[in-house]
């Protein structure tokens, strides 16, 4: 199982999402568990990012919400930010 670290930005944006979308925080935590057990789980659409975001990866929470992260080692990742597709790629670039 992967070790998951979180940034302050990730926690703050998750709190903001939870205030707007009831129950999204529970769903996000479930997705993080899926990811920690198997990053290649097909439900996650896990993929490397390119261009200005090279070196980062992202996986889907739902159709619009993404989690952007960076590998810190073979078994450790740091969750950088969570949000809508448009907002995440704007904040992380």
GIDA-V64298 format. One record per backbone hydrogen bond with DSSP energy under -1.0 kcal/mol. CO is the residue of the C=O (numbers start at 1). NH is the residue of the N-H. E is the energy in kcal/mol with one decimal. If there is no record, write none. Layout:
BEGIN
[[CO & NH & E] [CO & NH & E]]
END
This chain:
BEGIN
[[3 & 77 & -2.4] [5 & 79 & -3.3] [7 & 11 & -2.0] [8 & 12 & -2.6] [9 & 13 & -2.6] [10 & 14 & -2.3] [11 & 15 & -2.1] [12 & 16 & -2.1] [13 & 17 & -2.3] [14 & 18 & -2.5] [15 & 19 & -1.4] [16 & 20 & -1.2] [17 & 21 & -3.1] [21 & 24 & -1.9] [23 & 27 & -1.7] [24 & 28 & -2.8] [25 & 29 & -2.1] [26 & 30 & -1.9] [27 & 31 & -2.1] [28 & 32 & -2.4] [29 & 33 & -2.0] [30 & 34 & -2.4] [31 & 35 & -2.7] [32 & 36 & -2.7] [33 & 37 & -1.9] [34 & 38 & -2.5] [36 & 2 & -2.6] [38 & 41 & -2.2] [41 & 44 & -2.1] [44 & 60 & -3.7] [47 & 58 & -2.4] [50 & 53 & -2.0] [51 & 54 & -1.8] [53 & 56 & -1.9] [56 & 49 & -2.9] [57 & 69 & -2.7] [58 & 47 & -2.4] [59 & 67 & -2.5] [64 & 85 & -1.5] [65 & 61 & -3.1] [65 & 62 & -1.2] [66 & 83 & -1.9] [67 & 59 & -2.0] [68 & 80 & -2.7] [68 & 81 & -1.4] [69 & 57 & -3.0] [70 & 78 & -2.6] [75 & 3 & -3.3] [76 & 72 & -2.9] [76 & 73 & -1.4] [77 & 5 & -2.7] [78 & 70 & -1.9] [79 & 7 & -1.9] [81 & 68 & -2.6] [83 & 66 & -3.1] [84 & 88 & -2.9] [85 & 89 & -1.7] [86 & 90 & -1.2] [87 & 91 & -2.5] [88 & 92 & -2.4]]
END
